[in-house]
Amino acid sequence: MCGIALIAVGAVVLSALNPQKPFYEGYLGAPVAIVVLGVFVFVLAFLGCCGAIRENYHMIMAFSVLLTIILICELGAAIAAYAYRSKIAHAIREEATKSIHNYHNNTDVQRLWDDIQSSLHCCGANSTADYDVLPPSCCPEKPQDCTPAKAYERNCVDVLLDKFNEKIVYVGVTGIIICFIEVVGIVFGCCLAKAIRKYEVV
């Protein structure tokens, strides 16, 4: 169940961030890793179930040890992500600022920013001052004479960071729940292995 939850969370985060992929590109490895970890946990859970059904001491101990290693890795990744959160925000802002300077020179960049501004109701990377002439996508009704007075008030980097942080909260809450379940799984696995070993000795 934990494995399926990890796969689902990773897939949802990837899907949500994909439209703004150029800004998150360096950080999409995290949800991909969550999906891979979910597959591994799912396989590991199957191993644990087989060990419990067969009452196999070695399989259950292997399950408990591997699950402990996964738990330690998850906690390490969570601590690292929390420690680097301000650097991630700075990098996203820097990438967005660099990208918007090519708005009039690159059609792909222009299409990306028009999509972001229209869908997220924002204008510019940092403010409307990023443009000499505001594009129609900066205004709600898409007029050809879009002006700062008519434009969306929020800048897109702040909106993107809010969206990013929102997904991180989901991942964090899910991670805490999964870690708790994994701890319970490790404890039960060790207790079951101990009971089996005791029975074998007797």
N, CA, C and O of each residue as an XYZ file, in Angstrom:
808
protein
N       0.833     -1.206      0.000
C       0.000      0.000      0.000
C       0.875      1.267      0.000
O       0.582      2.232     -0.706
N       1.957      1.247      0.806
C       2.883      2.394      0.838
C       3.495      2.615     -0.538
O       3.646      3.748     -0.994
N       3.848      1.496     -1.199
C       4.452      1.586     -2.528
C       3.514      2.239     -3.524
O       3.927      3.099     -4.302
N       2.247      1.830     -3.501
C       1.245      2.406     -4.404
C       1.053      3.891     -4.102
O       0.918      4.703     -5.018
N       1.042      4.246     -2.806
C       0.890      5.656     -2.407
C       2.054      6.498     -2.922
O       1.848      7.608     -3.412
N       3.279      5.976     -2.812
C       4.462      6.699     -3.302
C       4.397      6.891     -4.813
O       4.682      7.975     -5.320
N       4.021      5.832     -5.529
C       3.904      5.921     -6.994
C       2.864      6.977     -7.373
O       3.096      7.791     -8.267
N       1.716      6.957     -6.687
C       0.638      7.911     -6.976
C       1.075      9.345     -6.707
O       0.832     10.230     -7.528
N       1.721      9.585     -5.557
C       2.168     10.943     -5.201
C       3.200     11.447     -6.206
O       3.107     12.581     -6.676
N       4.181     10.610     -6.535
C       5.210     10.998     -7.508
C       4.614     11.337     -8.862
O       5.003     12.320     -9.493
N       3.658     10.512     -9.310
C       3.017     10.732    -10.611
C       2.195     12.019    -10.620
O       2.221     12.767    -11.597
N       1.463     12.278     -9.526
C       0.637     13.493     -9.432
C       1.513     14.745     -9.456
O       1.199     15.711    -10.152
N       2.610     14.729     -8.698
C       3.523     15.885     -8.659
C       4.152     16.111    -10.028
O       4.240     17.249    -10.488
N       4.592     15.034    -10.686
C       5.173     15.151    -12.032
C       4.173     15.750    -13.007
O       4.510     16.638    -13.790
N       2.942     15.258    -12.953
C       1.891     15.740    -13.848
C       1.582     17.214    -13.606
O       1.371     17.971    -14.553
N       1.557     17.621    -12.337
C       1.220     19.009    -11.985
C       2.320     19.985    -12.390
O       2.033     21.107    -12.805
N       3.575     19.563    -12.271
C       4.694     20.468    -12.557
C       5.128     20.430    -14.019
O       5.878     21.300    -14.462
N       4.669     19.437    -14.767
C       5.129     19.259    -16.146
C       4.899     20.462    -17.057
O       5.772     20.767    -17.870
N       3.748     21.173    -16.961
C       3.555     22.328    -17.856
C       4.613     23.416    -17.692
O       4.903     24.137    -18.646
N       5.188     23.546    -16.507
C       6.241     24.542    -16.260
C       7.604     23.859    -16.128
O       8.480     24.341    -15.410
N       7.774     22.743    -16.823
C       8.974     21.899    -16.713
C      10.299     22.647    -16.834
O      11.222     22.348    -16.076
N      10.440     23.627    -17.771
C      11.738     24.306    -17.900
C      12.249     24.937    -16.605
O      13.460     25.013    -16.396
N      11.351     25.388    -15.741
C      11.776     26.036    -14.494
C      12.062     25.019    -13.387
O      12.857     25.272    -12.482
N      11.397     23.865    -13.480
C      11.564     22.850    -12.439
C      12.489     21.717    -12.880
O      12.713     20.762    -12.136
N      13.033     21.833    -14.114
C      13.750     20.710    -14.724
C      14.780     20.073    -13.792
O      14.869     18.848    -13.712
N      15.552     20.889    -13.094
C      16.591     20.350    -12.223
C      16.054     19.685    -10.973
O      16.803     19.051    -10.229
N      14.735     19.830    -10.736
C      14.157     19.315     -9.492
C      13.084     18.258     -9.737
O      12.434     17.798     -8.798
N      12.900     17.871    -11.010
C      11.919     16.837    -11.324
C      12.449     15.449    -10.985
O      11.712     14.463    -11.019
N      13.745     15.387    -10.655
C      14.328     14.107    -10.246
C      13.698     13.591     -8.966
O      13.615     12.381     -8.751
N      13.251     14.516     -8.106
C      12.660     14.120     -6.816
C      11.377     13.306     -7.001
O      11.279     12.207     -6.455
N      10.367     13.818     -7.769
C       9.171     12.993     -7.960
C       9.436     11.704     -8.726
O       8.776     10.693     -8.487
N      10.413     11.732     -9.660
C      10.786     10.503    -10.381
C      11.351      9.486     -9.386
O      11.022      8.301     -9.437
N      12.207      9.973     -8.480
C      12.792      9.100     -7.449
C      11.708      8.527     -6.545
O      11.796      7.379     -6.107
N      10.673      9.340     -6.264
C       9.559      8.871     -5.427
C       8.825      7.716     -6.113
O       8.459      6.734     -5.466
N       8.613      7.842     -7.434
C       7.946      6.775     -8.197
C       8.784      5.496     -8.163
O       8.260      4.410     -7.914
N      10.099      5.635     -8.418
C      11.010      4.476     -8.407
C      11.023      3.830     -7.022
O      10.981      2.606     -6.892
N      11.082      4.670     -5.999
C      11.069      4.171     -4.617
C       9.763      3.434     -4.325
O       9.751      2.413     -3.639
N       8.662      3.973     -4.861
C       7.359      3.332     -4.682
C       7.326      1.933     -5.269
O       6.788      1.008     -4.661
N       7.912      1.780     -6.468
C       7.984      0.461     -7.116
C       8.805     -0.494     -6.246
O       8.425     -1.646     -6.038
N       9.941      0.008     -5.741
C      10.823     -0.809     -4.905
C      10.121     -1.235     -3.612
O      10.218     -2.390     -3.197
N       9.416     -0.295     -2.984
C       8.690     -0.599     -1.738
C       7.579     -1.617     -2.004
O       7.319     -2.492     -1.179
N       6.921     -1.493     -3.172
C       5.855     -2.432     -3.541
C       6.412     -3.851     -3.658
O       5.825     -4.806     -3.148
N       7.565     -3.975     -4.345
C       8.225     -5.284     -4.501
C       8.665     -5.815     -3.136
O       8.527     -7.001     -2.839
N       9.195     -4.912     -2.317
C       9.656     -5.289     -0.976
C       8.491     -5.768     -0.106
O       8.631     -6.722      0.659
N       7.346     -5.102     -0.229
C       6.153     -5.503      0.526
C       5.707     -6.910      0.118
O       5.270     -7.707      0.948
N       5.831     -7.195     -1.191
C       5.495     -8.533     -1.693
C       6.421     -9.576     -1.066
O       5.985    -10.662     -0.685
N       7.714     -9.222     -0.967
C       8.698    -10.107     -0.327
C       8.313    -10.358      1.136
O       8.378    -11.488      1.620
N       7.912     -9.288      1.830
C       7.506     -9.418      3.230
C       6.286    -10.309      3.392
O       6.218    -11.119      4.316
N       5.317    -10.156      2.484
C       4.098    -10.985      2.535
C       4.431    -12.463      2.313
O       3.924    -13.343      3.008
N       5.299    -12.709      1.324
C       5.714    -14.094      1.043
C       6.420    -14.697      2.252
O       6.195    -15.852      2.614
N       7.284    -13.884      2.870
C       8.007    -14.353      4.056
C       7.068    -14.669      5.203
O       7.261    -15.650      5.921
N       6.035    -13.823      5.377
C       5.069    -14.036      6.463
C       4.226    -15.283      6.213
O       3.976    -16.064      7.131
N       3.787    -15.466      4.960
C       2.957    -16.629      4.616
C       3.745    -17.928      4.795
O       3.237    -18.915      5.328
N       5.005    -17.902      4.333
C       5.845    -19.111      4.433
C       6.502    -19.258      5.806
O       7.120    -20.276      6.119
N       6.347    -18.209      6.612
C       7.006    -18.170      7.922
C       8.512    -18.391      7.769
O       9.129    -19.174      8.491
N       9.076    -17.665      6.791
C      10.504    -17.775      6.477
C      11.266    -16.666      7.202
O      11.096    -15.483      6.906
N      12.095    -17.062      8.143
C      12.847    -16.102      8.975
C      13.727    -15.182      8.136
O      13.743    -13.970      8.350
N      14.461    -15.755      7.179
C      15.425    -14.979      6.388
C      14.736    -13.951      5.481
O      15.217    -12.828      5.331
N      13.624    -14.336      4.890
C      12.880    -13.401      4.031
C      12.331    -12.231      4.844
O      12.384    -11.082      4.407
N      11.805    -12.532      6.025
C      11.239    -11.467      6.867
C      12.335    -10.538      7.379
O      12.139     -9.325      7.445
N      13.489    -11.102      7.743
C      14.608    -10.268      8.197
C      15.140     -9.397      7.056
O      15.486     -8.234      7.261
N      15.201     -9.981      5.840
C      15.635     -9.209      4.664
C      14.671     -8.051      4.423
O      15.091     -6.933      4.125
N      13.373     -8.330      4.553
C      12.341     -7.298      4.409
C      12.548     -6.180      5.433
O      12.510     -5.002      5.080
N      12.767     -6.543      6.689
C      12.928     -5.552      7.766
C      14.180     -4.706      7.575
O      14.150     -3.490      7.765
N      15.284     -5.356      7.197
C      16.558     -4.635      7.001
C      16.456     -3.672      5.818
O      16.851     -2.511      5.923
N      15.923     -4.159      4.687
C      15.800     -3.309      3.493
C      14.837     -2.148      3.746
O      15.071     -1.031      3.284
N      13.770     -2.412      4.470
C      12.802     -1.350      4.783
C      13.435     -0.302      5.700
O      13.139      0.888      5.590
N      14.302     -0.747      6.598
C      15.025      0.190      7.474
C      15.955      1.083      6.658
O      16.042      2.286      6.902
N      16.651      0.484      5.683
C      17.553      1.254      4.806
C      16.763      2.295      4.017
O      17.187      3.445      3.896
N      15.604      1.882      3.480
C      14.744      2.807      2.727
C      14.285      3.955      3.621
O      14.285      5.113      3.202
N      13.898      3.634      4.842
C      13.432      4.651      5.792
C      14.532      5.669      6.076
O      14.271      6.872      6.111
N      15.757      5.195      6.278
C      16.896      6.095      6.528
C      17.137      7.001      5.319
O      17.378      8.198      5.475
N      17.072      6.425      4.107
C      17.252      7.212      2.870
C      16.168      8.273      2.728
O      16.451      9.407      2.342
N      14.929      7.906      3.038
C      13.805      8.849      2.951
C      13.997     10.013      3.917
O      13.776     11.170      3.558
N      14.409      9.701      5.141
C      14.631     10.754      6.136
C      15.778     11.664      5.712
O      15.702     12.881      5.881
N      16.846     11.077      5.158
C      17.987     11.865      4.671
C      17.586     12.792      3.540
O      17.988     13.955      3.508
N      16.779     12.266      2.595
C      16.309     13.074      1.462
C      15.411     14.212      1.936
O      15.493     15.326      1.419
N      14.553     13.933      2.919
C      13.646     14.957      3.453
C      14.428     16.079      4.133
O      14.113     17.256      3.955
N      15.441     15.715      4.909
C      16.268     16.714      5.597
C      17.024     17.571      4.585
O      17.114     18.790      4.736
N      17.573     16.917      3.541
C      18.318     17.644      2.503
C      17.407     18.606      1.749
O      17.789     19.745      1.480
N      16.196     18.148      1.406
C      15.237     19.000      0.683
C      14.855     20.217      1.517
O      14.745     21.325      0.992
N      14.653     20.011      2.812
C      14.287     21.121      3.705
C      15.441     22.114      3.822
O      15.226     23.326      3.833
N      16.666     21.591      3.910
C      17.849     22.448      4.064
C      18.106     23.294      2.819
O      18.587     24.423      2.918
N      17.779     22.736      1.631
C      18.071     23.435      0.378
C      16.863     24.167     -0.207
O      16.919     24.629     -1.346
N      15.776     24.281      0.554
C      14.547     24.860     -0.007
C      14.740     26.291     -0.501
O      14.174     26.665     -1.528
N      15.533     27.102      0.214
C      15.740     28.498     -0.202
C      16.580     28.567     -1.475
O      16.368     29.439     -2.317
N      17.541     27.637     -1.613
C      18.371     27.597     -2.824
C      17.540     27.184     -4.029
O      17.742     27.685     -5.135
N      16.602     26.265     -3.808
C      15.713     25.827     -4.885
C      14.858     26.997     -5.358
O      14.703     27.207     -6.561
N      14.302     27.760     -4.417
C      13.476     28.927     -4.756
C      14.293     29.954     -5.531
O      13.809     30.527     -6.507
N      15.527     30.187     -5.101
C      16.408     31.148     -5.777
C      16.719     30.683     -7.197
O      16.730     31.487     -8.129
N      16.971     29.380     -7.359
C      17.305     28.829     -8.680
C      16.122     28.942     -9.641
O      16.306     29.257    -10.817
N      14.908     28.685     -9.145
C      13.707     28.798     -9.982
C      13.502     30.248    -10.419
O      13.180     30.510    -11.579
N      13.687     31.188     -9.494
C      13.547     32.611     -9.819
C      14.587     33.030    -10.860
O      14.276     33.764    -11.799
N      15.808     32.563    -10.688
C      16.901     32.907    -11.607
C      16.630     32.361    -13.006
O      16.834     33.054    -14.003
N      16.163     31.100    -13.070
C      15.874     30.457    -14.356
C      14.722     31.163    -15.070
O      14.770     31.365    -16.283
N      13.698     31.532    -14.324
C      12.543     32.222    -14.908
C      12.930     33.603    -15.424
O      12.500     34.009    -16.503
N      13.738     34.322    -14.659
C      14.189     35.666    -15.058
C      15.022     35.598    -16.329
O      14.883     36.432    -17.224
N      15.888     34.594    -16.396
C      16.737     34.410    -17.577
C      15.880     34.067    -18.800
O      16.126     34.552    -19.904
N      14.873     33.222    -18.576
C      14.017     32.767    -19.671
C      13.183     33.898    -20.267
O      13.053     33.997    -21.487
N      12.617     34.754    -19.407
C      11.698     35.788    -19.904
C      12.408     36.840    -20.753
O      11.769     37.528    -21.549
N      13.714     36.967    -20.592
C      14.482     37.911    -21.411
C      14.524     37.483    -22.876
O      14.843     38.285    -23.754
N      14.200     36.204    -23.137
C      14.175     35.696    -24.516
C      12.756     35.636    -25.079
O      12.520     35.010    -26.113
N      11.818     36.284    -24.400
C      10.408     36.203    -24.800
C      10.198     36.612    -26.259
O       9.472     35.942    -26.994
N      10.825     37.699    -26.675
C      10.601     38.205    -28.036
C      11.539     37.575    -29.067
O      11.396     37.820    -30.265
N      12.497     36.766    -28.607
C      13.486     36.187    -29.527
C      13.284     34.703    -29.792
O      13.907     34.138    -30.692
N      12.415     34.071    -29.012
C      12.257     32.619    -29.120
C      10.770     32.263    -29.022
O      10.123     32.539    -28.012
N      10.240     31.649    -30.080
C       8.795     31.349    -30.107
C       8.401     30.311    -29.052
O       7.300     30.371    -28.505
N       9.302     29.357    -28.767
C       9.005     28.348    -27.740
C       8.899     28.994    -26.361
O       8.014     28.665    -25.572
N       9.820     29.918    -26.087
C       9.800     30.644    -24.807
C       8.540     31.498    -24.728
O       7.889     31.572    -23.686
N       8.209     32.143    -25.846
C       7.013     32.997    -25.889
C       5.753     32.174    -25.619
O       4.881     32.591    -24.857
N       5.668     31.002    -26.249
C       4.506     30.131    -26.052
C       4.422     29.658    -24.592
O       3.343     29.606    -24.001
N       5.584     29.317    -24.031
C       5.635     28.860    -22.638
C       5.118     29.935    -21.686
O       4.282     29.669    -20.822
N       5.636     31.171    -21.863
C       5.237     32.259    -20.969
C       3.780     32.664    -21.167
O       3.091     33.003    -20.205
N       3.313     32.628    -22.411
C       1.897     32.941    -22.663
C       0.993     31.924    -21.962
O      -0.027     32.285    -21.374
N       1.383     30.640    -22.032
C       0.602     29.585    -21.365
C       0.606     29.772    -19.849
O      -0.429     29.658    -19.193
N       1.797     30.064    -19.303
C       1.925     30.251    -17.847
C       1.097     31.439    -17.381
O       0.348     31.343    -16.409
N       1.238     32.567    -18.088
C       0.542     33.797    -17.685
C      -0.971     33.657    -17.811
O      -1.719     34.161    -16.973
N      -1.416     32.971    -18.859
C      -2.860     32.786    -19.054
C      -3.447     31.819    -18.031
O      -4.515     32.068    -17.472
N      -2.739     30.710    -17.790
C      -3.286     29.680    -16.898
C      -3.130     30.010    -15.417
O      -3.987     29.653    -14.608
N      -2.030     30.694    -15.055
C      -1.783     31.001    -13.642
C      -2.191     32.422    -13.253
O      -2.076     32.811    -12.091
N      -2.671     33.198    -14.241
C      -3.139     34.574    -13.988
C      -2.049     35.427    -13.327
O      -2.229     35.968    -12.236
N      -0.925     35.525    -14.020
C       0.208     36.302    -13.513
C       0.861     37.027    -14.688
O       0.514     36.790    -15.845
N       1.805     37.910    -14.381
C       2.463     38.666    -15.452
C       3.936     38.883    -15.129
O       4.283     39.417    -14.076
N       4.792     38.463    -16.049
C       6.230     38.655    -15.891
C       6.851     37.697    -14.898
O       6.151     37.090    -14.087
N       8.167     37.561    -14.962
C       8.862     36.699    -14.002
C       8.833     37.338    -12.621
O       8.486     36.694    -11.630
N       9.208     38.629    -12.570
C       9.272     39.338    -11.286
C       8.251     40.468    -11.172
O       7.821     40.821    -10.074
N       7.865     41.035    -12.330
C       6.847     42.094    -12.358
C       6.536     42.425    -13.811
O       7.141     41.869    -14.727
N       5.590     43.331    -14.015
C       5.266     43.770    -15.381
C       6.446     44.503    -16.019
O       6.504     44.646    -17.240
N       7.383     44.966    -15.193
C       8.561     45.689    -15.699
C       9.498     44.792    -16.500
O      10.435     45.284    -17.130
N       9.257     43.482    -16.483
C      10.076     42.562    -17.282
C       9.849     42.776    -18.779
O      10.666     42.355    -19.598
N       8.740     43.431    -19.137
C       8.404     43.671    -20.542
C       8.461     45.160    -20.870
O       8.091     46.006    -20.056
N       8.934     45.463    -22.082
C       8.822     46.836    -22.588
C       7.376     47.084    -23.007
O       6.795     48.132    -22.725
N       6.813     46.080    -23.693
C       5.400     46.121    -24.097
C       4.750     44.849    -23.572
O       5.204     43.747    -23.882
N       3.704     44.988    -22.789
C       3.065     43.813    -22.194
C       2.357     42.971    -23.250
O       1.623     43.511    -24.078
N       2.568     41.644    -23.235
C       1.849     40.771    -24.170
C       0.394     40.619    -23.737
O       0.086     40.815    -22.561
N      -0.510     40.275    -24.659
C      -1.926     40.109    -24.317
C      -2.162     39.090    -23.194
O      -3.122     39.210    -22.432
N      -1.280     38.090    -23.100
C      -1.459     37.043    -22.077
C      -1.293     37.567    -20.656
O      -1.602     36.861    -19.695
N      -0.804     38.807    -20.513
C      -0.645     39.410    -19.182
C      -1.950     39.993    -18.653
O      -2.045     40.354    -17.480
N      -2.944     40.083    -19.514
C      -4.218     40.691    -19.114
C      -5.354     39.667    -19.155
O      -5.351     38.779    -20.008
N      -6.315     39.779    -18.253
C      -7.415     38.813    -18.175
C      -8.209     38.653    -19.467
O      -8.552     37.532    -19.843
N      -8.504     39.758    -20.152
C      -9.343     39.687    -21.347
C      -8.529     39.648    -22.635
O      -9.092     39.738    -23.726
N      -7.207     39.514    -22.520
C      -6.283     39.401    -23.663
C      -6.437     40.531    -24.687
O      -6.503     40.258    -25.886
N      -6.493     41.785    -24.247
C      -6.583     42.891    -25.210
C      -5.233     43.115    -25.885
O      -4.192     42.776    -25.323
N      -5.249     43.682    -27.083
C      -3.989     43.952    -27.786
C      -3.234     45.100    -27.126
O      -2.012     45.190    -27.243
N      -3.953     45.969    -26.440
C      -3.303     47.103    -25.758
C      -3.215     46.838    -24.254
O      -3.678     47.645    -23.448
N      -2.625     45.714    -23.886
C      -2.493     45.342    -22.472
C      -1.562     46.331    -21.770
O      -0.435     46.552    -22.212
N      -2.035     46.915    -20.687
C      -1.246     47.900    -19.936
C      -1.069     47.419    -18.491
O      -1.815     46.550    -18.039
N      -0.085     47.975    -17.757
C       0.115     47.576    -16.353
C      -1.145     47.710    -15.504
O      -1.358     46.930    -14.575
N      -1.982     48.704    -15.825
C      -3.221     48.914    -15.050
C      -4.217     47.768    -15.263
O      -4.996     47.442    -14.367
N      -4.186     47.161    -16.457
C      -5.112     46.073    -16.782
C      -4.521     44.695    -16.469
O      -5.248     43.704    -16.404
N      -3.209     44.639    -16.278
C      -2.501     43.358    -16.156
C      -2.760     42.650    -14.826
O      -3.203     43.253    -13.849
N      -2.469     41.360    -14.829
C      -2.535     40.587    -13.583
C      -1.558     41.187    -12.577
O      -0.465     41.616    -12.948
N      -1.947     41.215    -11.318
C      -1.129     41.868    -10.287
C       0.085     41.042     -9.871
O       1.161     41.597     -9.649
N      -0.075     39.725     -9.763
C       1.009     38.885     -9.234
C       2.040     38.538    -10.305
O       1.704     38.363    -11.476
N       3.310     38.440     -9.880
C       4.337     37.976    -10.820
C       4.324     36.445    -10.846
O       3.885     35.799     -9.895
N       4.806     35.887    -11.939
C       4.677     34.443    -12.149
C       5.607     33.608    -11.275
O       5.272     32.475    -10.930
N       6.763     34.147    -10.912
C       7.679     33.376    -10.066
C       7.042     33.093     -8.710
O       7.128     31.975     -8.202
N       6.403     34.102     -8.124
C       5.734     33.896     -6.831
C       4.631     32.840     -6.941
O       4.462     32.010     -6.047
N       3.888     32.882     -8.042
C       2.813     31.906     -8.255
C       3.399     30.503     -8.438
O       2.895     29.530     -7.877
N       4.481     30.416     -9.241
C       5.144     29.130     -9.470
C       5.695     28.548     -8.171
O       5.582     27.348     -7.920
N       6.291     29.408     -7.352
C       6.849     28.952     -6.071
C       5.745     28.503     -5.115
O       5.915     27.536     -4.373
N       4.609     29.215     -5.137
C       3.460     28.804     -4.317
C       2.978     27.414     -4.738
O       2.665     26.562     -3.907
N       2.931     27.220     -6.053
C       2.486     25.934     -6.595
C       3.473     24.828     -6.221
O       3.076     23.729     -5.832
N       4.757     25.138     -6.345
C       5.821     24.186     -6.010
C       5.742     23.812     -4.527
O       5.797     22.635     -4.169
N       5.612     24.833     -3.671
C       5.547     24.596     -2.224
C       4.303     23.803     -1.825
O       4.333     22.996     -0.897
N       3.212     24.053     -2.548
C       1.963     23.325     -2.283
C       2.157     21.830     -2.531
O       1.704     20.995     -1.748
N       2.839     21.505     -3.637
C       3.092     20.097     -3.959
C       4.054     19.479     -2.955
O       3.911     18.314     -2.584
N       5.038     20.268     -2.514
C       6.005     19.774     -1.536
C       5.307     19.443     -0.214
O       5.663     18.473      0.454
N       4.313     20.252      0.160
C       3.548     19.984      1.389
C       2.831     18.639      1.274
O       2.843     17.840      2.210
N       2.200     18.390      0.102
C       1.526     17.110     -0.119
C       2.510     15.953      0.025
O       2.228     14.949      0.679
N       3.680     16.123     -0.608
C       4.716     15.084     -0.551
C       5.174     14.878      0.896
O       5.354     13.746      1.344
N       5.362     15.992      1.623
C       5.822     15.916      3.007
C       4.848     15.190      3.914
O       5.243     14.321      4.691
N       3.559     15.551      3.815
C       2.528     14.916      4.649
C       2.433     13.425      4.322
O       2.369     12.582      5.216
N       2.425     13.118      3.018
C       2.375     11.711      2.599
C       3.602     10.964      3.103
O       3.508      9.822      3.552
N       4.761     11.626      3.022
C       6.013     11.017      3.472
C       5.994     10.680      4.954
O       6.461      9.615      5.357
N       5.452     11.591      5.773
C       5.372     11.358      7.225
C       4.487     10.144      7.521
O       4.829      9.297      8.347
N       3.346     10.075      6.831
C       2.423      8.947      7.032
C       3.094      7.637      6.625
O       3.007      6.632      7.330
N       3.768      7.671      5.465
C       4.426      6.460      4.959
C       5.566      6.027      5.880
O       5.745      4.834      6.129
N       6.337      6.994      6.385
C       7.433      6.673      7.321
C       6.891      5.993      8.580
O       7.484      5.042      9.088
N       5.760      6.495      9.073
C       5.137      5.891     10.262
C       4.730      4.444      9.971
O       4.970      3.545     10.777
N       4.110      4.236      8.802
C       3.684      2.878      8.420
C       4.898      1.966      8.263
O       4.858      0.795      8.641
N       5.980      2.513      7.699
C       7.202      1.722      7.520
C       7.813      1.328      8.868
O       8.282      0.203      9.037
N       7.803      2.256      9.820
C       8.315      1.943     11.172
C       7.498      0.804     11.784
O       8.052     -0.124     12.373
N       6.167      0.889     11.636
C       5.288     -0.175     12.141
C       5.625     -1.496     11.446
O       5.682     -2.545     12.087
N       5.849     -1.434     10.119
C       6.206     -2.629      9.349
C       7.518     -3.244      9.814
O       7.641     -4.465      9.912
N       8.503     -2.384     10.100
C       9.808     -2.866     10.587
C       9.654     -3.553     11.941
O      10.199     -4.635     12.162
N       8.904     -2.916     12.849
C       8.696     -3.478     14.199
C       7.980     -4.825     14.116
O       8.395     -5.796     14.749
N       6.889     -4.876     13.324
C       6.146     -6.127     13.184
C       6.994     -7.205     12.518
O       6.934     -8.376     12.892
N       7.792     -6.790     11.518
C       8.672     -7.736     10.831
C       9.677     -8.359     11.785
O       9.887     -9.572     11.779
N      10.295     -7.519     12.606
C      11.286     -8.007     13.586
C      10.629     -8.919     14.627
O      11.187     -9.949     15.006
N       9.434     -8.524     15.081
C       8.710     -9.344     16.071
C       8.333    -10.707     15.486
O       8.452    -11.737     16.149
N       7.871    -10.692     14.221
C       7.487    -11.945     13.561
C       8.702    -12.837     13.343
O       8.645    -14.048     13.558
N       9.811    -12.219     12.910
C      11.048    -12.980     12.688
C      11.533    -13.608     13.992
O      11.972    -14.758     14.016
N      11.447    -12.839     15.073
C      11.871    -13.337     16.390
C      10.992    -14.514     16.830
O      11.486    -15.503     17.371
N       9.671    -14.387     16.587
C       8.736    -15.458     16.962
C       9.009    -16.729     16.162
O       8.961    -17.835     16.700
N       9.299    -16.560     14.862
C       9.591    -17.713     13.999
C      10.880    -18.392     14.437
O      10.946    -19.619     14.523
N      11.906    -17.590     14.714
C      13.186    -18.149     15.152
C      13.020    -18.909     16.478
O      13.589    -19.982     16.675
N      12.225    -18.319     17.374
C      11.981    -18.953     18.675
C      11.261    -20.289     18.489
O      11.562    -21.271     19.168
N      10.295    -20.306     17.548
C       9.540    -21.533     17.271
C      10.450    -22.596     16.673
O      10.354    -23.773     17.020
N      11.362    -22.163     15.744
C      12.290    -23.101     15.106
C      13.241    -23.721     16.128
O      13.557    -24.909     16.060
N      13.689    -22.900     17.071
C      14.620    -23.387     18.104
C      13.934    -24.414     19.005
O      14.513    -25.433     19.381
N      12.662    -24.101     19.339
C      11.889    -25.015     20.188
C      11.590    -26.310     19.429
O      10.947    -27.209     19.972
